[in-house]
Amino acid sequence: MTPPNPFTDLHVLYLEDEPLIAFDTADSLSELGFTNVKSVYKLKAAERAAEASRFDLAVLDINVDRKQTSLELGKALLDQGTRVVFASGNSYDAKRLRADGYLFLDKPFSQQQLRTVLEEALAARA
């Protein structure tokens, strides 16, 4: 008997402003078994979604909308109990966030890397 997929019933907020990356990662999330994913492409849309709904997980591109960052949104979501994974291709962001104890994905990332960090986020939530 196959064990239940731990991702199926989780609500995920996904912010990415680069369309190709957004589509690819949204597909990966679906293939991993997530069925409740809110994908947004603008920081304001992510902020509105966070105000309107509760999320179990958030995957947030850091640098969005030309010089804006999702760092404050991520911190607010963490305060609400949402597990947050930041993503960026910027090594400075990675070093700083990892040093502060945040979960982080280096872009570009594989589906397996995405799975691993999301499993880590769930384990930290338990």
Phi, psi and omega per residue, in radians:
M1 nan 2.307 -3.131
T2 -1.343 2.290 3.105
P3 -1.153 2.674 3.135
P4 -1.117 2.575 3.115
N5 -1.315 2.136 -3.091
P6 -1.219 -0.202 -3.081
F7 -1.612 -0.324 -2.926
T8 -0.948 -0.839 -3.010
D9 -1.651 0.089 -3.111
L10 -1.427 2.520 3.073
H11 -1.719 2.199 -3.027
V12 -2.125 2.337 2.970
L13 -1.787 2.198 -3.118
Y14 -2.173 2.072 3.133
L15 -1.996 2.117 3.071
E16 -2.688 2.213 -3.093
D17 -1.662 -0.101 3.078
E18 -1.661 1.980 -3.006
P19 -0.958 -0.777 -3.114
L20 -1.128 -0.732 3.099
I21 -1.141 -0.733 -3.134
A22 -1.053 -0.828 -3.132
F23 -1.129 -0.749 -3.127
D24 -1.108 -0.806 -3.113
T25 -1.235 -0.645 3.074
A26 -1.055 -0.705 3.062
D27 -1.092 -0.753 3.125
S28 -1.080 -0.741 3.112
L29 -1.066 -0.731 3.103
S30 -1.107 -0.792 3.135
E31 -1.114 -0.510 3.094
L32 -1.314 -0.234 3.087
G33 1.950 0.010 3.095
F34 -1.222 2.301 3.140
T35 -2.035 -0.178 -3.093
N36 -2.133 1.253 -3.101
V37 -1.960 2.199 3.035
K38 -1.787 1.848 3.126
S39 -1.653 2.264 3.104
V40 -2.316 2.740 -3.022
Y41 -2.054 -0.097 -3.123
K42 -2.263 2.556 3.141
L43 -1.036 -0.776 -3.139
K44 -1.043 -0.685 3.109
A45 -1.132 -0.682 3.106
A46 -1.150 -0.722 3.114
E47 -1.101 -0.751 3.106
R48 -1.117 -0.729 3.120
A49 -1.087 -0.716 -3.141
A50 -1.163 -0.544 3.088
E51 -1.300 -0.584 -3.037
A52 -1.518 -0.450 -3.045
S53 -2.403 2.821 3.050
R54 -1.792 2.384 -3.120
F55 -2.093 2.524 3.061
D56 -1.438 -0.652 -3.113
L57 -2.360 2.646 3.002
A58 -2.405 2.340 3.021
V59 -2.007 1.975 -2.987
L60 -2.122 2.069 2.927
D61 -1.104 2.365 -3.076
I62 -1.322 -0.964 -3.043
N63 -1.635 1.877 -3.074
V64 -2.325 2.835 3.001
D65 0.875 0.771 3.072
R66 0.943 1.496 3.019
K67 1.408 0.080 3.015
Q68 -1.668 2.718 3.072
T69 -2.218 2.755 3.132
S70 -1.659 0.182 -3.045
L71 -1.060 -0.792 -3.141
E72 -1.145 -0.712 3.080
L73 -1.051 -0.798 3.133
G74 -1.044 -0.747 3.125
K75 -1.145 -0.693 3.098
A76 -1.125 -0.728 3.102
L77 -1.106 -0.721 3.089
L78 -1.041 -0.713 3.123
D79 -1.100 -0.466 3.122
Q80 -1.514 -0.061 3.134
G81 1.716 0.065 3.090
T82 -1.389 2.363 3.030
R83 -1.399 2.295 -3.039
V84 -2.082 2.354 3.011
V85 -2.094 2.088 3.059
F86 -1.556 2.588 3.115
A87 -2.315 2.432 3.111
S88 -2.904 2.725 3.018
G89 -1.677 0.115 -3.080
N90 -1.672 2.044 -3.078
S91 -1.163 -0.492 3.090
Y92 -1.110 -0.786 3.107
D93 -1.015 -0.778 -3.091
A94 -1.049 -0.886 -3.106
K95 -1.049 -0.813 -3.082
R96 -1.133 -0.829 -3.088
L97 -1.217 -0.727 3.097
R98 -1.086 -0.692 3.121
A99 -1.097 -0.540 3.117
D100 -1.511 0.022 3.065
G101 1.562 0.188 3.129
Y102 -1.465 2.652 3.019
L103 -1.363 2.480 -3.001
F104 -2.554 2.456 3.030
L105 -2.017 2.177 3.028
D106 -1.370 2.236 3.078
K107 -1.600 2.431 -0.019
P108 -1.357 2.672 3.138
F109 -2.265 2.722 3.137
S110 -1.579 2.937 3.075
Q111 -1.086 -0.654 3.124
Q112 -1.149 -0.697 3.089
Q113 -1.123 -0.694 3.087
L114 -1.070 -0.838 3.126
R115 -1.010 -0.809 -3.087
T116 -1.054 -0.812 -3.106
V117 -1.238 -0.570 3.097
L118 -1.234 -0.641 3.051
E119 -1.130 -0.673 3.083
E120 -1.098 -0.720 3.112
A121 -1.088 -0.738 3.126
L122 -1.165 -0.702 3.130
A123 -1.116 -0.662 3.128
A124 -1.207 -0.491 -3.120
R125 -1.330 -0.485 -3.037
A126 -1.212 nan nan
